[in-house]
Amino acid sequence: MDKRNLNPVHQDPGYEPECNNSSNRTFDSILEARLARRGVLKGGLAAAVAGVFGGAALTGCGGSSSSGGTGGSTTAPDLVGFKAVPVSEADSIVVPEGYSARVIGAWGDPILSNEGVFPEFSLDNSGADQAAQIGSHHDGMHYFPIEGSSEDGLLVLNHEYIEPRFMHQAAQGQNFGSGSFPMIDESTRDTDQVLREMNAHGISVYRVQRDASGVWAPVPGDSFNRRITALTAMEISGPVRGSDFVKTQFSPAGTETRGTLNNCAHGVTPWNTYMMSEENWAGYFLNTDEQPDSQSRYGVNSSGSSRYAWELAQSGEEQYTRFNATPSGASATDDFRNEPHCFGWMVEFDPFDSTSKPVKRTALGRFAHEGVVFAPAIEGQPVVCYSGDDARFEYIYKFVSAQPYHAATAGGHLLDSGTLYVAKFNEDGSGEWIPLVLGLGELLSNLVYDHQAAFLSD
């Protein structure tokens, strides 16, 4: 089966249950009340929405408002400069006239060697093969030019999740349905299949170059190329580092963990490093015991298996069983009850250093990160960045560094201390940033906040 001709029709595996049980009003309800107050029929939807954010009316490209966004008619938005693409059910990429599209990195394309061989994609690929190949289900991506070149650089891709029914020969013909994956029996999964799935997660970094005809192509085996997967060793940095919150059998000191999961959008720091988000990570874990708020709040499974049942790998090795966070030892350092706490962060690494160890920047908060956007860095001022929780009915956050930005010395250490804020919206169009610091803010009566762990729970 050709991986490029697959047409997946299934429930979105990124779907997460609603886990916010607080009495806080949703943004939708605030917006609806705001629209009612302003009068949608009088001012137009765009003007009313703009009022919520305190800005001018929103118009389409080339459009304008005849009344400053407070009423009257608006001109129809202009087209954006190309002929519209017709609706199509064809399993192909369709672009407007005058445009072209080429694949420069498909799932399974080799970028590293496995024992001297660059493994081409096959449903018979091993877990080790996948570790040398581009991962699955691309999401956030960024091009880093090499020495400023527009024809030679590094492409960094996030791989948000995987589809087991497309990955394994044993899964061919399996019915579609949420949570389907091949099993040996009711309680066991093939170890190498699990390994392949874990290695299809994470990040791919590979060099791309454009030739004289304008065609881009990867450079397999380049020294910059690397894979970061669900197994890659990572540092834990910031306020959580060394806390009881993240101590596990793997890292009794609470300073390290393995892997990154469900990487959705991304961010690029002012010092030109890459940040990958950990979005809907909770479903990868199982805890059948009485769960702490730090797990139940985000939807860690309490029965059955985890999303892909990696904990059921036949070998029983702890790199797989760690996804079962049910306490089994005398203390947290005897099992993996804290493993879910090692996920839900923004993770930073330097794409130009293929040996660099990714770092989980815990001061930016733990939730279902969609990505991170940095405000323009100003010399001598704090670093400011924004991130949204992409789970349903959740929040928007801002981080302000404790230390000022200086271009000559800037680095990831600036993200290890500072203040995390959550946005509060009001019906009158105003809003405020609530500092998530013990002893400050009006939410303290409803908010459980561990300042050492930067963990949020309503």
TARADA-V635130 format. One record per residue. N is the residue number from 1. PHI is phi in radians with two decimals (* if undefined). PSI is psi in whole degrees, 0 to 359 (* if undefined). D_FIRST is the distance of its C-alpha to the first C-alpha in Angstrom with 1 decimal. Layout:
n->N phi->PHI psi->PSI d_first->D_FIRST
n->N phi->PHI psi->PSI d_first->D_FIRST
//
This chain:
n->1 phi->* psi->132 d_first->0.0
n->2 phi->-1.45 psi->122 d_first->3.8
n->3 phi->-1.10 psi->340 d_first->6.2
n->4 phi->-1.50 psi->356 d_first->8.8
n->5 phi->-2.02 psi->25 d_first->8.0
n->6 phi->-1.52 psi->139 d_first->8.3
n->7 phi->-2.17 psi->83 d_first->11.8
n->8 phi->-1.18 psi->127 d_first->13.3
n->9 phi->-2.22 psi->96 d_first->16.4
n->10 phi->-2.76 psi->168 d_first->18.2
n->11 phi->-1.09 psi->136 d_first->21.5
n->12 phi->-1.04 psi->118 d_first->21.9
n->13 phi->-1.24 psi->351 d_first->21.9
n->14 phi->-1.46 psi->356 d_first->24.5
n->15 phi->-1.12 psi->135 d_first->26.8
n->16 phi->-2.21 psi->147 d_first->29.9
n->17 phi->-1.20 psi->157 d_first->32.9
n->18 phi->-1.27 psi->123 d_first->36.2
n->19 phi->-2.08 psi->356 d_first->38.2
n->20 phi->-1.53 psi->102 d_first->41.1
n->21 phi->-1.73 psi->16 d_first->44.0
n->22 phi->-1.30 psi->169 d_first->46.7
n->23 phi->-1.59 psi->5 d_first->49.2
n->24 phi->-1.06 psi->139 d_first->48.5
n->25 phi->-1.20 psi->143 d_first->48.0
n->26 phi->-1.34 psi->157 d_first->44.5
n->27 phi->-1.07 psi->325 d_first->44.3
n->28 phi->-1.02 psi->317 d_first->43.4
n->29 phi->-1.21 psi->325 d_first->46.7
n->30 phi->-1.17 psi->317 d_first->48.7
n->31 phi->-1.10 psi->317 d_first->47.2
n->32 phi->-1.05 psi->317 d_first->47.9
n->33 phi->-1.15 psi->321 d_first->51.5
n->34 phi->-1.12 psi->318 d_first->51.8
n->35 phi->-1.11 psi->320 d_first->50.7
n->36 phi->-1.11 psi->321 d_first->53.1
n->37 phi->-1.18 psi->321 d_first->55.9
n->38 phi->-1.44 psi->335 d_first->55.4
n->39 phi->1.50 psi->92 d_first->54.9
n->40 phi->-1.07 psi->319 d_first->51.6
n->41 phi->-1.14 psi->328 d_first->53.2
n->42 phi->-1.36 psi->311 d_first->55.8
n->43 phi->-1.74 psi->347 d_first->53.9
n->44 phi->1.55 psi->148 d_first->50.4
n->45 phi->-1.05 psi->317 d_first->47.3
n->46 phi->-1.06 psi->318 d_first->46.8
n->47 phi->-1.15 psi->320 d_first->50.4
n->48 phi->-1.15 psi->317 d_first->50.3
n->49 phi->-1.10 psi->319 d_first->47.2
n->50 phi->-1.07 psi->326 d_first->48.8
n->51 phi->-1.10 psi->327 d_first->51.8
n->52 phi->-1.08 psi->323 d_first->50.0
n->53 phi->-1.67 psi->3 d_first->49.2
n->54 phi->1.28 psi->20 d_first->52.6
n->55 phi->-1.99 psi->184 d_first->51.4
n->56 phi->-1.32 psi->171 d_first->51.8
n->57 phi->-1.07 psi->145 d_first->49.9
n->58 phi->-1.56 psi->126 d_first->46.3
n->59 phi->-2.20 psi->163 d_first->45.7
n->60 phi->-1.26 psi->175 d_first->42.8
n->61 phi->-1.02 psi->124 d_first->42.4
n->62 phi->1.45 psi->355 d_first->45.6
n->63 phi->-1.45 psi->168 d_first->47.1
n->64 phi->-2.63 psi->163 d_first->50.5
n->65 phi->-1.92 psi->132 d_first->52.7
n->66 phi->-1.42 psi->353 d_first->56.1
n->67 phi->-2.37 psi->28 d_first->57.6
n->68 phi->1.18 psi->16 d_first->56.2
n->69 phi->1.52 psi->11 d_first->53.7
n->70 phi->-1.95 psi->359 d_first->56.3
n->71 phi->2.85 psi->182 d_first->56.5
n->72 phi->1.35 psi->188 d_first->56.6
n->73 phi->-1.65 psi->159 d_first->53.9
n->74 phi->-2.13 psi->151 d_first->51.2
n->75 phi->-1.28 psi->153 d_first->49.8
n->76 phi->-1.19 psi->140 d_first->46.4
n->77 phi->-1.16 psi->143 d_first->43.8
n->78 phi->-1.34 psi->159 d_first->42.9
n->79 phi->-1.22 psi->163 d_first->39.4
n->80 phi->-1.63 psi->17 d_first->37.9
n->81 phi->1.82 psi->8 d_first->38.0
n->82 phi->-2.54 psi->160 d_first->35.0
n->83 phi->-1.25 psi->134 d_first->34.0
n->84 phi->-1.06 psi->146 d_first->32.1
n->85 phi->-1.49 psi->130 d_first->28.4
n->86 phi->-1.24 psi->154 d_first->28.0
n->87 phi->-1.12 psi->137 d_first->26.1
n->88 phi->-2.62 psi->146 d_first->22.7
n->89 phi->-1.80 psi->7 d_first->19.8
n->90 phi->-1.16 psi->143 d_first->17.5
n->91 phi->-1.50 psi->70 d_first->14.3
n->92 phi->-2.74 psi->163 d_first->15.9
n->93 phi->-1.48 psi->126 d_first->18.6
n->94 phi->-2.03 psi->126 d_first->22.0
n->95 phi->-2.17 psi->161 d_first->25.1
n->96 phi->-1.13 psi->163 d_first->28.7
n->97 phi->-1.00 psi->137 d_first->30.4
n->98 phi->1.59 psi->353 d_first->31.4
n->99 phi->-1.96 psi->159 d_first->28.6
n->100 phi->-2.39 psi->160 d_first->25.4
n->101 phi->-2.42 psi->133 d_first->22.4
n->102 phi->-2.35 psi->145 d_first->20.4
n->103 phi->-1.39 psi->126 d_first->17.9
n->104 phi->-2.14 psi->24 d_first->20.0
n->105 phi->2.87 psi->87 d_first->18.0
n->106 phi->-1.65 psi->157 d_first->14.5
n->107 phi->-0.89 psi->130 d_first->13.4
n->108 phi->1.60 psi->352 d_first->12.9
n->109 phi->-1.20 psi->133 d_first->14.9
n->110 phi->-1.33 psi->136 d_first->17.6
n->111 phi->-2.16 psi->345 d_first->21.2
n->112 phi->-2.26 psi->169 d_first->22.9
n->113 phi->-1.76 psi->149 d_first->23.0
n->114 phi->-1.99 psi->103 d_first->22.5
n->115 phi->0.98 psi->45 d_first->25.3
n->116 phi->1.50 psi->358 d_first->25.5
n->117 phi->-2.07 psi->136 d_first->21.8
n->118 phi->-1.57 psi->102 d_first->19.7
n->119 phi->-1.29 psi->120 d_first->16.3
n->120 phi->-1.31 psi->157 d_first->13.3
n->121 phi->-1.10 psi->138 d_first->10.3
n->122 phi->-2.78 psi->149 d_first->8.3
n->123 phi->-1.16 psi->348 d_first->7.7
n->124 phi->-1.67 psi->6 d_first->10.9
n->125 phi->-0.98 psi->146 d_first->12.8
n->126 phi->-1.55 psi->172 d_first->16.3
n->127 phi->-1.07 psi->322 d_first->18.4
n->128 phi->-1.17 psi->324 d_first->20.4
n->129 phi->-1.05 psi->315 d_first->17.5
n->130 phi->-1.10 psi->330 d_first->16.8
n->131 phi->-1.18 psi->343 d_first->20.6
n->132 phi->-1.78 psi->359 d_first->20.3
n->133 phi->-1.98 psi->162 d_first->17.5
n->134 phi->-1.10 psi->140 d_first->17.8
n->135 phi->-1.30 psi->188 d_first->17.5
n->136 phi->-1.88 psi->155 d_first->15.8
n->137 phi->0.93 psi->73 d_first->17.1
n->138 phi->-1.07 psi->145 d_first->19.7
n->139 phi->-2.35 psi->245 d_first->23.1
n->140 phi->-0.97 psi->143 d_first->26.5
n->141 phi->-2.67 psi->157 d_first->26.7
n->142 phi->-2.67 psi->144 d_first->29.5
n->143 phi->-1.78 psi->123 d_first->30.4
n->144 phi->-1.86 psi->110 d_first->33.2
n->145 phi->-1.17 psi->144 d_first->34.9
n->146 phi->-1.60 psi->118 d_first->36.1
n->147 phi->0.92 psi->39 d_first->39.8
n->148 phi->1.34 psi->7 d_first->39.5
n->149 phi->-1.29 psi->142 d_first->37.2
n->150 phi->-1.66 psi->5 d_first->35.1
n->151 phi->-2.20 psi->0 d_first->33.0
n->152 phi->-2.63 psi->117 d_first->32.4
n->153 phi->-2.94 psi->188 d_first->31.6
n->154 phi->-1.89 psi->132 d_first->29.6
n->155 phi->-1.80 psi->126 d_first->26.8
n->156 phi->-1.99 psi->127 d_first->26.7
n->157 phi->-2.15 psi->136 d_first->23.9
n->158 phi->-1.51 psi->147 d_first->24.1
n->159 phi->-2.12 psi->104 d_first->21.1
n->160 phi->-1.28 psi->318 d_first->22.2
n->161 phi->-2.78 psi->187 d_first->20.0
n->162 phi->-2.36 psi->165 d_first->16.6
n->163 phi->-2.13 psi->98 d_first->14.3
n->164 phi->-0.98 psi->329 d_first->14.0
n->165 phi->-1.25 psi->347 d_first->11.8
n->166 phi->-1.82 psi->357 d_first->8.9
n->167 phi->-1.76 psi->337 d_first->10.2
n->168 phi->-2.22 psi->140 d_first->10.6
n->169 phi->-1.00 psi->324 d_first->9.4
n->170 phi->-1.18 psi->345 d_first->12.7
n->171 phi->-1.66 psi->356 d_first->11.9
n->172 phi->-1.10 psi->132 d_first->9.4
n->173 phi->1.51 psi->357 d_first->11.6
n->174 phi->-1.21 psi->140 d_first->14.1
n->175 phi->-1.12 psi->147 d_first->16.4
n->176 phi->-1.32 psi->145 d_first->16.7
n->177 phi->2.96 psi->148 d_first->19.9
n->178 phi->-1.02 psi->131 d_first->21.7
n->179 phi->1.39 psi->21 d_first->21.5
n->180 phi->-1.46 psi->135 d_first->18.8
n->181 phi->-2.79 psi->153 d_first->17.5
n->182 phi->-1.21 psi->138 d_first->17.2
n->183 phi->-2.16 psi->150 d_first->20.8
n->184 phi->-1.34 psi->314 d_first->22.4
n->185 phi->-2.61 psi->193 d_first->25.4
n->186 phi->-1.16 psi->343 d_first->27.2
n->187 phi->-2.29 psi->16 d_first->28.4
n->188 phi->-2.48 psi->137 d_first->26.0
n->189 phi->-2.02 psi->150 d_first->22.7
n->190 phi->-1.12 psi->127 d_first->21.0
n->191 phi->-1.09 psi->315 d_first->22.6
n->192 phi->-1.21 psi->330 d_first->19.9
n->193 phi->-1.13 psi->317 d_first->17.4
n->194 phi->-1.09 psi->317 d_first->20.3
n->195 phi->-1.06 psi->318 d_first->20.9
n->196 phi->-1.11 psi->319 d_first->17.5
n->197 phi->-1.12 psi->319 d_first->17.9
n->198 phi->-1.17 psi->323 d_first->21.3
n->199 phi->-1.34 psi->345 d_first->20.4
n->200 phi->-1.44 psi->347 d_first->17.9
n->201 phi->-1.44 psi->173 d_first->21.0
n->202 phi->1.72 psi->226 d_first->24.0
n->203 phi->-2.36 psi->144 d_first->24.5
n->204 phi->-2.04 psi->136 d_first->23.3
n->205 phi->-2.15 psi->123 d_first->26.0
n->206 phi->-2.64 psi->148 d_first->25.3
n->207 phi->-1.31 psi->139 d_first->27.4
n->208 phi->-2.24 psi->144 d_first->26.6
n->209 phi->-2.38 psi->150 d_first->28.7
n->210 phi->-1.87 psi->130 d_first->29.3
n->211 phi->-1.52 psi->184 d_first->30.2
n->212 phi->-1.10 psi->334 d_first->32.9
n->213 phi->-1.51 psi->359 d_first->30.7
n->214 phi->1.60 psi->6 d_first->29.8
n->215 phi->-1.56 psi->129 d_first->26.2
n->216 phi->-1.54 psi->145 d_first->25.3
n->217 phi->-2.67 psi->147 d_first->23.2
n->218 phi->-1.18 psi->160 d_first->22.9
n->219 phi->-2.00 psi->90 d_first->25.1
n->220 phi->-1.04 psi->140 d_first->23.3
n->221 phi->1.41 psi->3 d_first->25.9
n->222 phi->-1.10 psi->151 d_first->28.6
n->223 phi->-1.16 psi->339 d_first->31.3
n->224 phi->-1.38 psi->339 d_first->30.8
n->225 phi->-1.13 psi->141 d_first->27.1
n->226 phi->-2.81 psi->160 d_first->26.6
n->227 phi->-2.08 psi->134 d_first->24.6
n->228 phi->-2.00 psi->126 d_first->26.4
n->229 phi->-2.27 psi->190 d_first->24.8
n->230 phi->-1.23 psi->0 d_first->25.8
n->231 phi->-2.04 psi->353 d_first->27.7
n->232 phi->-1.20 psi->133 d_first->29.6
n->233 phi->-1.17 psi->138 d_first->33.4
n->234 phi->-2.43 psi->150 d_first->35.2
n->235 phi->-1.48 psi->148 d_first->38.8
n->236 phi->-1.84 psi->123 d_first->40.3
n->237 phi->-2.20 psi->166 d_first->42.9
n->238 phi->1.54 psi->199 d_first->45.5
n->239 phi->-1.13 psi->338 d_first->47.4
n->240 phi->-1.42 psi->334 d_first->45.1
n->241 phi->-0.90 psi->127 d_first->45.1
n->242 phi->1.38 psi->0 d_first->47.1
n->243 phi->-1.43 psi->161 d_first->47.6
n->244 phi->-1.08 psi->338 d_first->47.3
n->245 phi->-1.02 psi->327 d_first->44.6
n->246 phi->-2.13 psi->16 d_first->42.0
n->247 phi->-1.34 psi->130 d_first->43.4
n->248 phi->-2.41 psi->175 d_first->40.9
n->249 phi->-1.06 psi->325 d_first->40.7
n->250 phi->-1.23 psi->321 d_first->38.6
n->251 phi->-2.36 psi->83 d_first->41.2
n->252 phi->-1.03 psi->337 d_first->44.6
n->253 phi->-1.47 psi->350 d_first->46.1
n->254 phi->1.21 psi->36 d_first->43.7
n->255 phi->-2.03 psi->349 d_first->42.9
n->256 phi->-2.41 psi->164 d_first->39.2
n->257 phi->-2.70 psi->183 d_first->35.9
n->258 phi->-2.19 psi->127 d_first->32.3
n->259 phi->1.55 psi->165 d_first->29.4
n->260 phi->-2.40 psi->149 d_first->28.7
n->261 phi->-2.38 psi->150 d_first->26.6
n->262 phi->0.91 psi->50 d_first->25.4
n->263 phi->-1.36 psi->110 d_first->26.4
n->264 phi->-1.62 psi->244 d_first->26.8
n->265 phi->-1.27 psi->186 d_first->29.1
n->266 phi->-2.50 psi->190 d_first->31.2
n->267 phi->-2.77 psi->159 d_first->34.5
n->268 phi->-2.18 psi->126 d_first->36.3
n->269 phi->-1.32 psi->162 d_first->39.7
n->270 phi->-1.08 psi->341 d_first->42.8
n->271 phi->-1.75 psi->17 d_first->42.7
n->272 phi->1.21 psi->37 d_first->39.2
n->273 phi->-1.89 psi->167 d_first->37.1
n->274 phi->-1.80 psi->139 d_first->33.9
n->275 phi->-2.13 psi->124 d_first->33.9
n->276 phi->-1.82 psi->140 d_first->30.9
n->277 phi->-1.61 psi->151 d_first->31.4
n->278 phi->-1.96 psi->104 d_first->30.6
n->279 phi->-1.58 psi->256 d_first->30.1
n->280 phi->-1.48 psi->72 d_first->29.0
n->281 phi->-1.56 psi->339 d_first->29.4
n->282 phi->-1.08 psi->323 d_first->31.6
n->283 phi->-1.19 psi->350 d_first->28.9
n->284 phi->-1.32 psi->353 d_first->27.6
n->285 phi->-2.10 psi->157 d_first->30.8
n->286 phi->-2.26 psi->135 d_first->32.7
n->287 phi->-2.54 psi->105 d_first->36.5
n->288 phi->-1.53 psi->358 d_first->38.0
n->289 phi->-1.48 psi->180 d_first->41.5
n->290 phi->-1.17 psi->114 d_first->43.8
n->291 phi->-1.42 psi->142 d_first->41.9
n->292 phi->-1.22 psi->160 d_first->43.9
n->293 phi->-0.97 psi->328 d_first->43.8
n->294 phi->-1.13 psi->349 d_first->41.8
n->295 phi->-2.01 psi->312 d_first->38.8
n->296 phi->-1.13 psi->327 d_first->39.5
n->297 phi->-1.02 psi->330 d_first->40.2
n->298 phi->-1.89 psi->1 d_first->36.7
n->299 phi->1.66 psi->28 d_first->34.8
n->300 phi->-1.09 psi->135 d_first->34.1
n->301 phi->-1.09 psi->140 d_first->33.0
n->302 phi->-1.91 psi->355 d_first->35.9
n->303 phi->-2.69 psi->169 d_first->34.3
n->304 phi->1.26 psi->239 d_first->31.2
n->305 phi->-2.40 psi->175 d_first->28.8
n->306 phi->-1.28 psi->178 d_first->27.7
n->307 phi->-0.92 psi->315 d_first->24.8
n->308 phi->-2.00 psi->7 d_first->22.3
n->309 phi->0.95 psi->40 d_first->24.8
n->310 phi->-1.11 psi->333 d_first->24.7
n->311 phi->-1.15 psi->348 d_first->28.3
n->312 phi->-1.70 psi->13 d_first->27.2
n->313 phi->-0.95 psi->136 d_first->25.6
n->314 phi->-1.05 psi->328 d_first->26.8
n->315 phi->-1.18 psi->335 d_first->28.6
n->316 phi->1.26 psi->12 d_first->30.9
n->317 phi->-1.17 psi->147 d_first->31.3
n->318 phi->-1.22 psi->344 d_first->33.0
n->319 phi->-1.17 psi->343 d_first->30.4
n->320 phi->-1.82 psi->316 d_first->28.4
n->321 phi->-1.16 psi->344 d_first->31.3
n->322 phi->-1.07 psi->343 d_first->32.8
n->323 phi->-1.38 psi->355 d_first->30.7
n->324 phi->-1.72 psi->105 d_first->33.1
n->325 phi->-1.58 psi->11 d_first->36.2
n->326 phi->-1.14 psi->124 d_first->38.4
n->327 phi->-0.99 psi->135 d_first->41.6
n->328 phi->-2.36 psi->351 d_first->42.0
n->329 phi->-2.01 psi->184 d_first->44.6
n->330 phi->-1.29 psi->334 d_first->48.1
n->331 phi->-2.61 psi->175 d_first->47.3
n->332 phi->-1.10 psi->333 d_first->44.5
n->333 phi->-1.44 psi->1 d_first->44.4
n->334 phi->-1.79 psi->356 d_first->43.6
n->335 phi->-2.65 psi->202 d_first->40.4
n->336 phi->-2.22 psi->37 d_first->38.0
n->337 phi->-1.07 psi->335 d_first->39.6
n->338 phi->-1.71 psi->2 d_first->39.7
n->339 phi->-0.99 psi->320 d_first->36.1
n->340 phi->-1.06 psi->335 d_first->35.3
n->341 phi->-1.27 psi->346 d_first->38.2
n->342 phi->-1.48 psi->4 d_first->36.5
n->343 phi->-2.25 psi->159 d_first->34.0
n->344 phi->1.83 psi->22 d_first->34.6
n->345 phi->-2.02 psi->172 d_first->36.0
n->346 phi->-1.61 psi->137 d_first->35.5
n->347 phi->-2.10 psi->129 d_first->34.5
n->348 phi->-1.92 psi->142 d_first->35.8
n->349 phi->-2.70 psi->161 d_first->35.0
n->350 phi->-1.66 psi->112 d_first->35.8
n->351 phi->-1.20 psi->343 d_first->32.8
n->352 phi->-1.56 psi->0 d_first->35.0
n->353 phi->-2.15 psi->98 d_first->35.8
n->354 phi->-1.21 psi->351 d_first->32.7
n->355 phi->-1.80 psi->358 d_first->34.9
n->356 phi->-1.19 psi->147 d_first->36.2
n->357 phi->-1.66 psi->123 d_first->35.9
n->358 phi->-1.04 psi->150 d_first->34.7
n->359 phi->-2.21 psi->127 d_first->37.5
n->360 phi->-1.52 psi->115 d_first->37.4
n->361 phi->-1.58 psi->93 d_first->40.2
n->362 phi->-1.36 psi->345 d_first->41.6
n->363 phi->-1.18 psi->343 d_first->44.5
n->364 phi->-1.44 psi->1 d_first->42.1
n->365 phi->1.65 psi->156 d_first->41.7
n->366 phi->-1.99 psi->114 d_first->39.2
n->367 phi->-2.91 psi->196 d_first->37.1
n->368 phi->-1.55 psi->80 d_first->33.7
n->369 phi->-1.12 psi->125 d_first->33.9
n->370 phi->-1.39 psi->325 d_first->32.2
n->371 phi->3.00 psi->192 d_first->33.3
n->372 phi->-2.56 psi->140 d_first->36.6
n->373 phi->-2.18 psi->128 d_first->38.7
n->374 phi->-1.67 psi->135 d_first->41.7
n->375 phi->-1.22 psi->154 d_first->44.8
n->376 phi->-0.93 psi->129 d_first->46.2
n->377 phi->-1.28 psi->136 d_first->47.9
n->378 phi->-2.07 psi->128 d_first->51.6
n->379 phi->-0.95 psi->127 d_first->53.7
n->380 phi->1.46 psi->358 d_first->55.8
n->381 phi->-1.92 psi->160 d_first->54.2
n->382 phi->-1.10 psi->156 d_first->51.8
n->383 phi->-1.41 psi->135 d_first->48.0
n->384 phi->-2.19 psi->132 d_first->46.7
n->385 phi->-2.51 psi->159 d_first->43.1
n->386 phi->-2.23 psi->145 d_first->41.6
n->387 phi->-2.60 psi->142 d_first->38.7
n->388 phi->-1.93 psi->148 d_first->37.6
n->389 phi->-1.54 psi->117 d_first->36.5
n->390 phi->-1.54 psi->1 d_first->33.3
n->391 phi->-1.25 psi->167 d_first->33.8
n->392 phi->-1.28 psi->138 d_first->35.5
n->393 phi->1.03 psi->44 d_first->39.3
n->394 phi->-1.95 psi->208 d_first->39.7
n->395 phi->-2.27 psi->171 d_first->41.5
n->396 phi->-2.00 psi->138 d_first->41.8
n->397 phi->-2.18 psi->155 d_first->43.2
n->398 phi->-2.28 psi->139 d_first->45.1
n->399 phi->-2.05 psi->134 d_first->45.9
n->400 phi->-2.15 psi->121 d_first->49.0
n->401 phi->-1.19 psi->151 d_first->49.6
n->402 phi->-1.33 psi->330 d_first->52.9
n->403 phi->-1.79 psi->149 d_first->53.2
n->404 phi->-1.34 psi->158 d_first->53.5
n->405 phi->-1.50 psi->129 d_first->51.1
n->406 phi->-2.30 psi->119 d_first->52.4
n->407 phi->-0.95 psi->324 d_first->50.1
n->408 phi->-1.19 psi->334 d_first->51.5
n->409 phi->-2.17 psi->4 d_first->50.7
n->410 phi->-1.09 psi->145 d_first->47.9
n->411 phi->-3.00 psi->184 d_first->45.1
n->412 phi->-1.08 psi->340 d_first->43.2
n->413 phi->-1.04 psi->336 d_first->46.5
n->414 phi->-1.16 psi->341 d_first->47.4
n->415 phi->-1.66 psi->5 d_first->44.8
n->416 phi->-1.65 psi->349 d_first->46.2
n->417 phi->-2.59 psi->142 d_first->49.3
n->418 phi->2.78 psi->198 d_first->50.3
n->419 phi->-2.08 psi->131 d_first->50.3
n->420 phi->-1.73 psi->133 d_first->47.5
n->421 phi->-2.10 psi->152 d_first->48.3
n->422 phi->-2.06 psi->143 d_first->46.8
n->423 phi->-1.46 psi->139 d_first->47.3
n->424 phi->-2.12 psi->127 d_first->49.5
n->425 phi->-1.87 psi->145 d_first->49.6
n->426 phi->-2.08 psi->157 d_first->52.7
n->427 phi->-1.11 psi->333 d_first->53.3
n->428 phi->-1.43 psi->8 d_first->55.7
n->429 phi->1.61 psi->354 d_first->53.1
n->430 phi->-1.55 psi->174 d_first->54.2
n->431 phi->-2.88 psi->173 d_first->52.3
n->432 phi->-2.69 psi->158 d_first->52.8
n->433 phi->-1.73 psi->121 d_first->51.1
n->434 phi->-1.64 psi->118 d_first->52.0
n->435 phi->-1.23 psi->131 d_first->52.2
n->436 phi->-1.62 psi->71 d_first->50.6
n->437 phi->-2.31 psi->133 d_first->53.4
n->438 phi->-0.97 psi->130 d_first->55.6
n->439 phi->1.61 psi->356 d_first->58.9
n->440 phi->-2.18 psi->148 d_first->57.7
n->441 phi->1.63 psi->149 d_first->56.4
n->442 phi->-1.38 psi->351 d_first->57.0
n->443 phi->-1.49 psi->0 d_first->53.8
n->444 phi->-1.06 psi->332 d_first->55.2
n->445 phi->-1.24 psi->340 d_first->56.3
n->446 phi->-2.01 psi->352 d_first->52.8
n->447 phi->-1.94 psi->129 d_first->50.8
n->448 phi->-1.69 psi->119 d_first->50.2
n->449 phi->-2.34 psi->118 d_first->49.7
n->450 phi->-1.68 psi->105 d_first->49.6
n->451 phi->-1.13 psi->336 d_first->50.7
n->452 phi->-1.37 psi->325 d_first->49.6
n->453 phi->-1.67 psi->351 d_first->46.1
n->454 phi->0.89 psi->43 d_first->45.6
n->455 phi->-1.88 psi->131 d_first->44.2
n->456 phi->-1.89 psi->138 d_first->44.5
n->457 phi->-2.72 psi->124 d_first->45.0
n->458 phi->-1.24 psi->* d_first->46.7
//
